[in-house]
Amino acid sequence: MAPPRIDPISRILSRIDYREDCWIYNGSKSGDGYGVITIGRKSFRVHRLMFEEYVRALVDKEIVCHTCDTPLCCNPDHLFAGSHSDNAIDRENKGRGNRPFGEKHGNSKISNAQRNEIIARRKRGETLKSIASDYGIAFQHVAVVCKKEKLYAAGN
């Protein structure tokens, strides 16, 4: 006779390291670094099960996101429900996106300091063409730099 099965939440709780603010799951991991547990023949993400157990059931296409950005964390206080879009916005707001721009972009023709000079010159009323010729770039590039001033000013 097989031993009685332990419920999934108890199995998860027995594999958590509580020494940190994050509750780090020390069981199996998926290829992308998230904790997983097998129930029957199906694998489930641990943070999702913990959210549904301690916070609420998920609806429609909701996913469970981490405020702490730690894939193995399953502390319900660090989890929130959202869409894939919400998760992407959270990632970008925390500076973890993979979209380099400014001088970090491989195709950048100007430095961040030059960008700031271009914006200042344009504010003083200089033409796109005169600014562009001084930096060896197209006037359209100057227009884009000036249009995105607010984005750049945010430190990106």
C-alpha positions as a Markdown table, in Angstrom:
| # | Residue | x | y | z |
|---|---|---|---|---|
| 1 | Met | 0.0 | 0.0 | 0.0 |
| 2 | Ala | 1.3 | 3.4 | -1.0 |
| 3 | Pro | 1.9 | 6.0 | 1.7 |
| 4 | Pro | -0.7 | 8.7 | 2.0 |
| 5 | Arg | -0.1 | 11.8 | -0.2 |
| 6 | Ile | 0.8 | 15.0 | 1.5 |
| 7 | Asp | -1.2 | 18.0 | 0.2 |
| 8 | Pro | 0.7 | 20.2 | -2.3 |
| 9 | Ile | 0.8 | 23.3 | 0.0 |
| 10 | Ser | 2.3 | 21.3 | 2.9 |
| 11 | Arg | 4.9 | 19.9 | 0.5 |
| 12 | Ile | 5.7 | 23.4 | -0.6 |
| 13 | Leu | 5.9 | 24.8 | 2.9 |
| 14 | Ser | 8.3 | 22.0 | 4.0 |
| 15 | Arg | 10.7 | 23.1 | 1.2 |
| 16 | Ile | 10.9 | 26.9 | 2.0 |
| 17 | Asp | 13.9 | 28.7 | 3.4 |
| 18 | Tyr | 12.3 | 31.4 | 5.7 |
| 19 | Arg | 15.6 | 33.1 | 6.7 |
| 20 | Glu | 15.0 | 36.0 | 4.4 |
| 21 | Asp | 12.2 | 38.4 | 3.6 |
| 22 | Cys | 11.7 | 36.3 | 0.5 |
| 23 | Trp | 10.5 | 32.8 | 1.1 |
| 24 | Ile | 12.9 | 30.8 | -1.1 |
| 25 | Tyr | 11.6 | 27.5 | -2.4 |
| 26 | Asn | 14.3 | 24.8 | -2.3 |
| 27 | Gly | 12.5 | 22.2 | -4.3 |
| 28 | Ser | 12.5 | 21.5 | -8.0 |
| 29 | Lys | 13.1 | 24.4 | -10.5 |
| 30 | Ser | 11.9 | 25.0 | -14.0 |
| 31 | Gly | 14.3 | 25.8 | -16.8 |
| 32 | Asp | 13.7 | 29.5 | -16.3 |
| 33 | Gly | 14.4 | 29.4 | -12.6 |
| 34 | Tyr | 10.9 | 29.3 | -11.0 |
| 35 | Gly | 10.0 | 26.8 | -8.3 |
| 36 | Val | 7.8 | 23.9 | -9.5 |
| 37 | Ile | 5.9 | 21.1 | -7.9 |
| 38 | Thr | 4.4 | 18.0 | -9.6 |
| 39 | Ile | 0.9 | 17.1 | -8.7 |
| 40 | Gly | -0.2 | 13.9 | -10.3 |
| 41 | Arg | 1.5 | 14.1 | -13.7 |
| 42 | Lys | 1.3 | 17.9 | -14.1 |
| 43 | Ser | 3.8 | 20.5 | -13.0 |
| 44 | Phe | 2.7 | 23.8 | -11.3 |
| 45 | Arg | 4.6 | 26.9 | -10.5 |
| 46 | Val | 5.0 | 27.2 | -6.7 |
| 47 | His | 4.4 | 30.9 | -6.5 |
| 48 | Arg | 1.1 | 30.6 | -8.4 |
| 49 | Leu | -0.1 | 27.9 | -6.0 |
| 50 | Met | 0.9 | 30.0 | -3.0 |
| 51 | Phe | -0.9 | 33.0 | -4.4 |
| 52 | Glu | -4.1 | 31.1 | -4.9 |
| 53 | Glu | -3.9 | 29.5 | -1.5 |
| 54 | Tyr | -3.1 | 32.6 | 0.5 |
| 55 | Val | -4.4 | 35.6 | -1.5 |
| 56 | Arg | -7.1 | 34.7 | -4.0 |
| 57 | Ala | -8.1 | 32.6 | -7.0 |
| 58 | Leu | -6.8 | 33.9 | -10.4 |
| 59 | Val | -9.3 | 34.9 | -13.0 |
| 60 | Asp | -9.2 | 34.8 | -16.8 |
| 61 | Lys | -5.6 | 35.2 | -18.1 |
| 62 | Glu | -4.1 | 36.5 | -14.9 |
| 63 | Ile | -0.5 | 35.6 | -14.1 |
| 64 | Val | 1.3 | 35.9 | -10.8 |
| 65 | Cys | 4.1 | 38.5 | -10.7 |
| 66 | His | 6.8 | 39.1 | -8.1 |
| 67 | Thr | 7.4 | 42.5 | -6.4 |
| 68 | Cys | 10.8 | 41.2 | -5.3 |
| 69 | Asp | 11.9 | 40.0 | -8.7 |
| 70 | Thr | 13.1 | 36.7 | -7.2 |
| 71 | Pro | 11.7 | 33.7 | -9.2 |
| 72 | Leu | 12.1 | 31.2 | -6.3 |
| 73 | Cys | 10.3 | 33.5 | -3.9 |
| 74 | Cys | 6.8 | 32.3 | -2.9 |
| 75 | Asn | 6.0 | 34.7 | -0.1 |
| 76 | Pro | 2.4 | 35.7 | -0.7 |
| 77 | Asp | 3.3 | 39.3 | 0.4 |
| 78 | His | 5.6 | 39.5 | -2.6 |
| 79 | Leu | 3.1 | 38.3 | -5.2 |
| 80 | Phe | 0.5 | 40.2 | -7.2 |
| 81 | Ala | -1.9 | 39.2 | -9.9 |
| 82 | Gly | -1.7 | 40.9 | -13.3 |
| 83 | Ser | -1.5 | 40.5 | -17.0 |
| 84 | His | 1.5 | 39.8 | -19.1 |
| 85 | Ser | 1.4 | 43.5 | -20.0 |
| 86 | Asp | 1.4 | 44.5 | -16.3 |
| 87 | Asn | 4.4 | 42.2 | -15.7 |
| 88 | Ala | 6.3 | 43.8 | -18.7 |
| 89 | Ile | 5.5 | 47.3 | -17.4 |
| 90 | Asp | 6.7 | 46.4 | -13.9 |
| 91 | Arg | 9.9 | 45.0 | -15.4 |
| 92 | Glu | 10.6 | 48.2 | -17.4 |
| 93 | Asn | 9.8 | 50.4 | -14.4 |
| 94 | Lys | 12.4 | 48.6 | -12.4 |
| 95 | Gly | 15.0 | 48.9 | -15.2 |
| 96 | Arg | 15.2 | 45.2 | -15.9 |
| 97 | Gly | 14.1 | 45.5 | -19.5 |
| 98 | Asn | 16.2 | 44.4 | -22.4 |
| 99 | Arg | 15.8 | 47.5 | -24.6 |
| 100 | Pro | 19.0 | 49.6 | -24.6 |
| 101 | Phe | 18.7 | 53.1 | -25.9 |
| 102 | Gly | 20.8 | 56.3 | -25.8 |
| 103 | Glu | 24.5 | 55.6 | -25.8 |
| 104 | Lys | 23.9 | 52.1 | -24.5 |
| 105 | His | 22.3 | 51.2 | -27.9 |
| 106 | Gly | 24.7 | 49.5 | -30.3 |
| 107 | Asn | 23.6 | 51.8 | -33.2 |
| 108 | Ser | 23.8 | 55.0 | -31.2 |
| 109 | Lys | 25.5 | 57.9 | -33.1 |
| 110 | Ile | 25.7 | 60.3 | -30.2 |
| 111 | Ser | 26.5 | 60.2 | -26.5 |
| 112 | Asn | 24.2 | 61.1 | -23.7 |
| 113 | Ala | 26.0 | 64.4 | -23.3 |
| 114 | Gln | 25.6 | 65.2 | -27.0 |
| 115 | Arg | 21.9 | 64.4 | -26.7 |
| 116 | Asn | 21.5 | 66.9 | -23.9 |
| 117 | Glu | 23.4 | 69.5 | -25.9 |
| 118 | Ile | 21.1 | 68.9 | -28.9 |
| 119 | Ile | 18.0 | 69.3 | -26.8 |
| 120 | Ala | 19.3 | 72.5 | -25.3 |
| 121 | Arg | 20.2 | 73.9 | -28.7 |
| 122 | Arg | 16.8 | 73.1 | -30.1 |
| 123 | Lys | 15.1 | 74.8 | -27.1 |
| 124 | Arg | 17.1 | 77.9 | -28.0 |
| 125 | Gly | 15.6 | 77.8 | -31.4 |
| 126 | Glu | 18.3 | 76.4 | -33.6 |
| 127 | Thr | 17.2 | 74.5 | -36.7 |
| 128 | Leu | 17.2 | 70.8 | -36.9 |
| 129 | Lys | 19.5 | 71.0 | -40.0 |
| 130 | Ser | 22.1 | 73.2 | -38.3 |
| 131 | Ile | 22.3 | 71.0 | -35.3 |
| 132 | Ala | 22.4 | 67.8 | -37.3 |
| 133 | Ser | 25.3 | 69.1 | -39.5 |
| 134 | Asp | 27.4 | 69.8 | -36.4 |
| 135 | Tyr | 27.0 | 66.2 | -35.1 |
| 136 | Gly | 27.1 | 64.4 | -38.5 |
| 137 | Ile | 23.6 | 63.0 | -38.2 |
| 138 | Ala | 20.4 | 63.3 | -40.1 |
| 139 | Phe | 18.0 | 66.1 | -39.1 |
| 140 | Gln | 15.3 | 63.5 | -38.5 |
| 141 | His | 17.6 | 62.0 | -35.8 |
| 142 | Val | 17.7 | 65.4 | -34.1 |
| 143 | Ala | 13.9 | 65.6 | -34.3 |
| 144 | Val | 13.5 | 62.2 | -32.7 |
| 145 | Val | 16.0 | 63.1 | -29.9 |
| 146 | Cys | 14.0 | 66.3 | -29.1 |
| 147 | Lys | 10.7 | 64.5 | -29.3 |
| 148 | Lys | 11.8 | 61.8 | -26.8 |
| 149 | Glu | 13.3 | 64.4 | -24.4 |
| 150 | Lys | 10.8 | 63.4 | -21.6 |
| 151 | Leu | 11.8 | 59.8 | -21.9 |
| 152 | Tyr | 15.5 | 60.6 | -21.7 |
| 153 | Ala | 15.0 | 63.0 | -18.9 |
| 154 | Ala | 13.6 | 60.1 | -16.8 |
| 155 | Gly | 17.1 | 58.7 | -16.8 |
| 156 | Asn | 16.7 | 56.1 | -19.5 |
